[in-house]
Amino acid sequence: MLRSLTRAPLLLGVAGLLLHYLLAAVGLSFATSSVWAFVATLALCALVFSAALQFRISRLGQQCPVSFRLCFGGAPVFLIACGLCAFILMPQLSLSAAFLLGGILMLNGSAFDRRAIVNTPAPALVKAGVQFESAVVLSLGLPIAVLLLGSATNAVAGEGALAPLLRSSLAVTQAFAIGGTLGLVAALIGNRFTRGHGFSLCIIAVLVAVPAAWLLGAAPLVAAAATGLIWAEQSRAPHQPRLRHRLRTERLVMPITYFLVGFVLGPRLFSADLLMVTFALVMVTLMRVLPRLAALQNAKLPRQAQFFLSWFGGTPGAASALFLMTLLDQPNLMDQDLILTIGTVCVVMGIFTARLTAQPLAHHYLRGMGVVRQQELAV
């Protein structure tokens, strides 16, 4: 049931939007913005933790060079291009807010578009790129998004202009120390004393790290990411339980996220203007594809595979939507309404384009690969 719902993001979003207006019509009150921000934070903590378990940072270049290129080449260029384009096209958007928007939209990843290629007889390098890219970008990009949030926050009376950014930097550092320490301890204990290298210990570690970060004023999202990253780096646990945990987490979190996109953020679509829609359309097409294609130029991939991976991933999805919902509880955020509205349009446009093109693109790519193999055999 959950697997089927995960594959119907647009249907869940429409259901959430209809429920929003139904409850408004009968006069029922909604939960406060702080409640939705809290739910979104917990869901995003679960997603980033499960994503961080999938790879080792020190071996990423050897384990999956395609993901390495897309993460450290394509993603930063996309962030900069998206931030500059938003600042230029939206004069009412401050520079800090524009780059925060770029950082949020950088947090890509949709479960349904990965399955369209991972379960097919595609080349192993392409499968690895599709499987690991969203995990790498989410795990390593989330701390950057938190710092960008600090830079886009207005200082309160009596503070310096850089005070919010300094607070965010301290919160990120503290969160990484908390999560990293607990992840390291869980990995060392698991490697030494348990036969399966203690996969359950990392679950306990993150369940301690996130509330501890919250209580100490650190960033819980970064604490969850750090716990998974350090545990994955140090643990000798096999990959299969990590992958199963990610799939289970996505089956639980993704349907809830898509529903909340419609229920909480969906009404903002009707306040978007043509310029916002145009920006979203450009962002999920050219602005997303060109940096990814440039990052893959020197990769050891056929040209057809480079074009395929350039279009296939990188669209804003559940992680971007959840981070947007966490901003509902940020009263001092610059241009809060604009960021939420533009971000919502971009997320919906990204989900729509990914859902519309994932299966046809995968089938077209596999047919093309079959033709190439036949030509090689004929020669």
DRENVOKOL-18170 format. One record per residue (C-alpha): residue number from 1; x, y, z negated. Coordinates in steps of 0.05 Angstrom, whole numbers, plus 5000, padded with zeros to 4 digits. Example, Ala and Ser with C-alpha at 12.3 -4.5 7.8 and 13.67 -1.06 7.14 Angstrom:
num->1&x->5246&y->4910&z->4844
num->2&x->5273&y->4979&z->4857
***
This chain:
num->1&x->5000&y->5000&z->5000
num->2&x->5055&y->5049&z->4980
num->3&x->5095&y->5030&z->5041
num->4&x->5036&y->5047&z->5086
num->5&x->5025&y->5114&z->5051
num->6&x->5098&y->5132&z->5059
num->7&x->5090&y->5125&z->5134
num->8&x->5031&y->5173&z->5136
num->9&x->5060&y->5240&z->5112
num->10&x->5014&y->5284&z->5154
num->11&x->4952&y->5247&z->5132
num->12&x->4971&y->5254&z->5058
num->13&x->4986&y->5328&z->5068
num->14&x->4918&y->5340&z->5100
num->15&x->4885&y->5301&z->5043
num->16&x->4920&y->5345&z->4992
num->17&x->4900&y->5408&z->5028
num->18&x->4827&y->5387&z->5032
num->19&x->4827&y->5370&z->4958
num->20&x->4855&y->5438&z->4942
num->21&x->4798&y->5474&z->4977
num->22&x->4746&y->5425&z->4950
num->23&x->4767&y->5439&z->4878
num->24&x->4769&y->5514&z->4893
num->25&x->4698&y->5510&z->4922
num->26&x->4670&y->5478&z->4859
num->27&x->4707&y->5526&z->4814
num->28&x->4755&y->5478&z->4781
num->29&x->4821&y->5507&z->4757
num->30&x->4888&y->5482&z->4781
num->31&x->4949&y->5465&z->4739
num->32&x->4996&y->5523&z->4727
num->33&x->5057&y->5534&z->4771
num->34&x->5103&y->5512&z->4715
num->35&x->5069&y->5443&z->4715
num->36&x->5080&y->5434&z->4789
num->37&x->5152&y->5457&z->4783
num->38&x->5163&y->5406&z->4727
num->39&x->5133&y->5349&z->4768
num->40&x->5174&y->5369&z->4829
num->41&x->5238&y->5371&z->4788
num->42&x->5226&y->5301&z->4761
num->43&x->5211&y->5274&z->4830
num->44&x->5272&y->5308&z->4861
num->45&x->5316&y->5281&z->4804
num->46&x->5292&y->5211&z->4822
num->47&x->5306&y->5221&z->4896
num->48&x->5375&y->5251&z->4888
num->49&x->5396&y->5198&z->4838
num->50&x->5376&y->5141&z->4883
num->51&x->5410&y->5175&z->4942
num->52&x->5475&y->5186&z->4903
num->53&x->5481&y->5112&z->4888
num->54&x->5489&y->5095&z->4962
num->55&x->5560&y->5116&z->4975
num->56&x->5629&y->5131&z->4947
num->57&x->5655&y->5201&z->4961
num->58&x->5727&y->5178&z->4964
num->59&x->5711&y->5126&z->5017
num->60&x->5658&y->5162&z->5057
num->61&x->5705&y->5178&z->5114
num->62&x->5721&y->5104&z->5123
num->63&x->5653&y->5077&z->5104
num->64&x->5613&y->5121&z->5151
num->65&x->5652&y->5173&z->5191
num->66&x->5588&y->5195&z->5226
num->67&x->5556&y->5215&z->5160
num->68&x->5621&y->5249&z->5139
num->69&x->5620&y->5292&z->5201
num->70&x->5547&y->5309&z->5196
num->71&x->5552&y->5326&z->5122
num->72&x->5617&y->5367&z->5121
num->73&x->5611&y->5395&z->5192
num->74&x->5538&y->5398&z->5215
num->75&x->5504&y->5414&z->5148
num->76&x->5546&y->5476&z->5129
num->77&x->5540&y->5505&z->5199
num->78&x->5465&y->5494&z->5197
num->79&x->5460&y->5529&z->5129
num->80&x->5498&y->5589&z->5154
num->81&x->5461&y->5593&z->5221
num->82&x->5393&y->5584&z->5187
num->83&x->5409&y->5637&z->5134
num->84&x->5433&y->5688&z->5185
num->85&x->5375&y->5675&z->5232
num->86&x->5324&y->5682&z->5175
num->87&x->5357&y->5747&z->5153
num->88&x->5356&y->5776&z->5224
num->89&x->5286&y->5753&z->5243
num->90&x->5254&y->5770&z->5175
num->91&x->5275&y->5841&z->5157
num->92&x->5236&y->5838&z->5092
num->93&x->5279&y->5779&z->5069
num->94&x->5342&y->5795&z->5030
num->95&x->5408&y->5763&z->5050
num->96&x->5412&y->5721&z->4986
num->97&x->5340&y->5697&z->4996
num->98&x->5354&y->5680&z->5069
num->99&x->5414&y->5637&z->5051
num->100&x->5374&y->5604&z->4995
num->101&x->5322&y->5586&z->5048
num->102&x->5378&y->5556&z->5091
num->103&x->5404&y->5515&z->5032
num->104&x->5334&y->5488&z->5018
num->105&x->5322&y->5468&z->5090
num->106&x->5390&y->5434&z->5092
num->107&x->5365&y->5382&z->5042
num->108&x->5338&y->5337&z->5096
num->109&x->5313&y->5266&z->5095
num->110&x->5250&y->5227&z->5113
num->111&x->5241&y->5153&z->5099
num->112&x->5198&y->5139&z->5159
num->113&x->5248&y->5164&z->5211
num->114&x->5304&y->5122&z->5181
num->115&x->5264&y->5058&z->5185
num->116&x->5250&y->5071&z->5259
num->117&x->5323&y->5055&z->5275
num->118&x->5351&y->5016&z->5215
num->119&x->5304&y->4957&z->5228
num->120&x->5323&y->4954&z->5303
num->121&x->5383&y->4922&z->5338
num->122&x->5420&y->4988&z->5343
num->123&x->5496&y->4992&z->5338
num->124&x->5522&y->4986&z->5266
num->125&x->5555&y->5055&z->5268
num->126&x->5489&y->5088&z->5288
num->127&x->5451&y->5051&z->5234
num->128&x->5502&y->5071&z->5182
num->129&x->5498&y->5144&z->5203
num->130&x->5422&y->5144&z->5198
num->131&x->5422&y->5108&z->5132
num->132&x->5475&y->5148&z->5095
num->133&x->5468&y->5218&z->5123
num->134&x->5407&y->5240&z->5083
num->135&x->5436&y->5210&z->5020
num->136&x->5502&y->5247&z->5028
num->137&x->5471&y->5314&z->5046
num->138&x->5421&y->5311&z->4989
num->139&x->5471&y->5290&z->4936
num->140&x->5525&y->5339&z->4955
num->141&x->5480&y->5395&z->4980
num->142&x->5435&y->5401&z->4919
num->143&x->5487&y->5434&z->4874
num->144&x->5499&y->5485&z->4930
num->145&x->5424&y->5499&z->4933
num->146&x->5423&y->5510&z->4858
num->147&x->5480&y->5560&z->4863
num->148&x->5444&y->5596&z->4920
num->149&x->5383&y->5599&z->4876
num->150&x->5424&y->5635&z->4824
num->151&x->5450&y->5685&z->4875
num->152&x->5378&y->5700&z->4898
num->153&x->5352&y->5712&z->4827
num->154&x->5343&y->5783&z->4802
num->155&x->5380&y->5802&z->4739
num->156&x->5337&y->5822&z->4679
num->157&x->5344&y->5890&z->4647
num->158&x->5411&y->5901&z->4614
num->159&x->5447&y->5848&z->4654
num->160&x->5498&y->5855&z->4710
num->161&x->5479&y->5838&z->4781
num->162&x->5521&y->5774&z->4780
num->163&x->5493&y->5748&z->4714
num->164&x->5442&y->5700&z->4746
num->165&x->5496&y->5670&z->4791
num->166&x->5543&y->5662&z->4732
num->167&x->5488&y->5627&z->4692
num->168&x->5475&y->5580&z->4750
num->169&x->5549&y->5565&z->4757
num->170&x->5553&y->5549&z->4683
num->171&x->5490&y->5506&z->4687
num->172&x->5517&y->5467&z->4747
num->173&x->5584&y->5456&z->4711
num->174&x->5551&y->5433&z->4647
num->175&x->5503&y->5388&z->4685
num->176&x->5560&y->5355&z->4724
num->177&x->5598&y->5344&z->4659
num->178&x->5538&y->5312&z->4625
num->179&x->5516&y->5269&z->4683
num->180&x->5587&y->5251&z->4705
num->181&x->5607&y->5230&z->4635
num->182&x->5546&y->5186&z->4625
num->183&x->5554&y->5156&z->4695
num->184&x->5628&y->5141&z->4682
num->185&x->5613&y->5108&z->4615
num->186&x->5558&y->5066&z->4646
num->187&x->5604&y->5044&z->4703
num->188&x->5662&y->5026&z->4658
num->189&x->5618&y->4987&z->4609
num->190&x->5583&y->4952&z->4666
num->191&x->5648&y->4932&z->4701
num->192&x->5678&y->4904&z->4638
num->193&x->5621&y->4871&z->4601
num->194&x->5566&y->4852&z->4650
num->195&x->5567&y->4802&z->4707
num->196&x->5526&y->4845&z->4754
num->197&x->5567&y->4907&z->4736
num->198&x->5509&y->4938&z->4698
num->199&x->5464&y->4969&z->4749
num->200&x->5411&y->4977&z->4695
num->201&x->5461&y->5017&z->4654
num->202&x->5462&y->5073&z->4706
num->203&x->5386&y->5078&z->4701
num->204&x->5393&y->5087&z->4626
num->205&x->5448&y->5138&z->4638
num->206&x->5406&y->5182&z->4683
num->207&x->5346&y->5176&z->4635
num->208&x->5391&y->5206&z->4582
num->209&x->5427&y->5256&z->4627
num->210&x->5367&y->5292&z->4655
num->211&x->5332&y->5308&z->4587
num->212&x->5400&y->5325&z->4557
num->213&x->5414&y->5375&z->4613
num->214&x->5345&y->5405&z->4604
num->215&x->5354&y->5414&z->4529
num->216&x->5423&y->5444&z->4536
num->217&x->5402&y->5493&z->4590
num->218&x->5440&y->5458&z->4645
num->219&x->5413&y->5439&z->4715
num->220&x->5376&y->5373&z->4710
num->221&x->5378&y->5362&z->4785
num->222&x->5454&y->5367&z->4785
num->223&x->5458&y->5321&z->4724
num->224&x->5418&y->5268&z->4761
num->225&x->5462&y->5275&z->4823
num->226&x->5527&y->5273&z->4782
num->227&x->5505&y->5211&z->4744
num->228&x->5493&y->5173&z->4809
num->229&x->5555&y->5199&z->4844
num->230&x->5605&y->5182&z->4789
num->231&x->5573&y->5115&z->4774
num->232&x->5575&y->5097&z->4848
num->233&x->5647&y->5119&z->4853
num->234&x->5670&y->5077&z->4793
num->235&x->5623&y->5017&z->4793
num->236&x->5637&y->4951&z->4828
num->237&x->5564&y->4934&z->4832
num->238&x->5541&y->4907&z->4901
num->239&x->5505&y->4952&z->4950
num->240&x->5440&y->4912&z->4953
num->241&x->5411&y->4932&z->4885
num->242&x->5428&y->5004&z->4900
num->243&x->5391&y->5001&z->4966
num->244&x->5331&y->4966&z->4935
num->245&x->5327&y->5020&z->4881
num->246&x->5328&y->5075&z->4934
num->247&x->5272&y->5041&z->4974
num->248&x->5229&y->5032&z->4912
num->249&x->5240&y->5104&z->4891
num->250&x->5221&y->5130&z->4960
num->251&x->5159&y->5087&z->4963
num->252&x->5137&y->5118&z->4897
num->253&x->5160&y->5190&z->4905
num->254&x->5148&y->5203&z->4979
num->255&x->5072&y->5194&z->4981
num->256&x->5065&y->5238&z->4919
num->257&x->5109&y->5291&z->4951
num->258&x->5071&y->5292&z->5017
num->259&x->5005&y->5298&z->4980
num->260&x->5032&y->5355&z->4937
num->261&x->5058&y->5391&z->5000
num->262&x->4986&y->5396&z->5023
num->263&x->4955&y->5409&z->4955
num->264&x->5006&y->5459&z->4926
num->265&x->5040&y->5489&z->4986
num->266&x->4991&y->5476&z->5043
num->267&x->4947&y->5538&z->5033
num->268&x->5008&y->5581&z->5048
num->269&x->5006&y->5558&z->5120
num->270&x->4946&y->5603&z->5132
num->271&x->4984&y->5665&z->5110
num->272&x->5042&y->5652&z->5159
num->273&x->5050&y->5697&z->5218
num->274&x->5073&y->5682&z->5289
num->275&x->5145&y->5703&z->5273
num->276&x->5149&y->5652&z->5217
num->277&x->5122&y->5597&z->5262
num->278&x->5172&y->5616&z->5316
num->279&x->5229&y->5614&z->5266
num->280&x->5207&y->5546&z->5241
num->281&x->5202&y->5518&z->5312
num->282&x->5271&y->5543&z->5329
num->283&x->5299&y->5517&z->5263
num->284&x->5274&y->5445&z->5272
num->285&x->5298&y->5442&z->5345
num->286&x->5357&y->5482&z->5371
num->287&x->5384&y->5508&z->5305
num->288&x->5383&y->5437&z->5277
num->289&x->5409&y->5400&z->5337
num->290&x->5466&y->5443&z->5361
num->291&x->5508&y->5442&z->5297
num->292&x->5498&y->5367&z->5291
num->293&x->5519&y->5356&z->5364
num->294&x->5580&y->5399&z->5354
num->295&x->5600&y->5359&z->5292
num->296&x->5595&y->5294&z->5331
num->297&x->5635&y->5317&z->5392
num->298&x->5700&y->5281&z->5374
num->299&x->5666&y->5221&z->5340
num->300&x->5679&y->5152&z->5368
num->301&x->5608&y->5146&z->5394
num->302&x->5579&y->5141&z->5464
num->303&x->5550&y->5205&z->5490
num->304&x->5480&y->5177&z->5487
num->305&x->5489&y->5159&z->5413
num->306&x->5514&y->5230&z->5398
num->307&x->5452&y->5261&z->5429
num->308&x->5408&y->5211&z->5393
num->309&x->5438&y->5225&z->5324
num->310&x->5436&y->5300&z->5337
num->311&x->5361&y->5299&z->5345
num->312&x->5343&y->5241&z->5301
num->313&x->5362&y->5268&z->5231
num->314&x->5370&y->5333&z->5195
num->315&x->5297&y->5355&z->5192
num->316&x->5272&y->5384&z->5126
num->317&x->5229&y->5333&z->5090
num->318&x->5210&y->5311&z->5020
num->319&x->5272&y->5338&z->4985
num->320&x->5263&y->5408&z->5016
num->321&x->5190&y->5408&z->4996
num->322&x->5204&y->5388&z->4925
num->323&x->5258&y->5441&z->4917
num->324&x->5209&y->5493&z->4943
num->325&x->5159&y->5471&z->4890
num->326&x->5211&y->5481&z->4835
num->327&x->5214&y->5554&z->4856
num->328&x->5142&y->5564&z->4832
num->329&x->5170&y->5571&z->4762
num->330&x->5221&y->5625&z->4781
num->331&x->5188&y->5692&z->4768
num->332&x->5253&y->5732&z->4779
num->333&x->5267&y->5701&z->4847
num->334&x->5277&y->5751&z->4903
num->335&x->5223&y->5748&z->4957
num->336&x->5191&y->5688&z->4924
num->337&x->5127&y->5688&z->4964
num->338&x->5164&y->5696&z->5030
num->339&x->5212&y->5639&z->5015
num->340&x->5154&y->5593&z->4995
num->341&x->5113&y->5611&z->5056
num->342&x->5169&y->5606&z->5107
num->343&x->5196&y->5543&z->5074
num->344&x->5128&y->5510&z->5076
num->345&x->5120&y->5524&z->5150
num->346&x->5189&y->5496&z->5164
num->347&x->5178&y->5433&z->5123
num->348&x->5111&y->5419&z->5156
num->349&x->5140&y->5432&z->5224
num->350&x->5199&y->5387&z->5208
num->351&x->5155&y->5330&z->5184
num->352&x->5110&y->5337&z->5245
num->353&x->5167&y->5335&z->5295
num->354&x->5202&y->5278&z->5260
num->355&x->5139&y->5237&z->5255
num->356&x->5120&y->5252&z->5327
num->357&x->5188&y->5235&z->5358
num->358&x->5219&y->5182&z->5312
num->359&x->5190&y->5119&z->5343
num->360&x->5190&y->5141&z->5417
num->361&x->5262&y->5167&z->5410
num->362&x->5285&y->5102&z->5378
num->363&x->5253&y->5060&z->5432
num->364&x->5282&y->5104&z->5487
num->365&x->5351&y->5100&z->5456
num->366&x->5349&y->5024&z->5451
num->367&x->5325&y->5018&z->5522
num->368&x->5381&y->5063&z->5544
num->369&x->5432&y->5021&z->5505
num->370&x->5405&y->4959&z->5540
num->371&x->5416&y->4990&z->5608
num->372&x->5486&y->5011&z->5589
num->373&x->5503&y->4940&z->5566
num->374&x->5476&y->4911&z->5631
num->375&x->5518&y->4959&z->5672
num->376&x->5580&y->4940&z->5631
num->377&x->5567&y->4866&z->5641
num->378&x->5556&y->4876&z->5715
num->379&x->5624&y->4911&z->5721
***
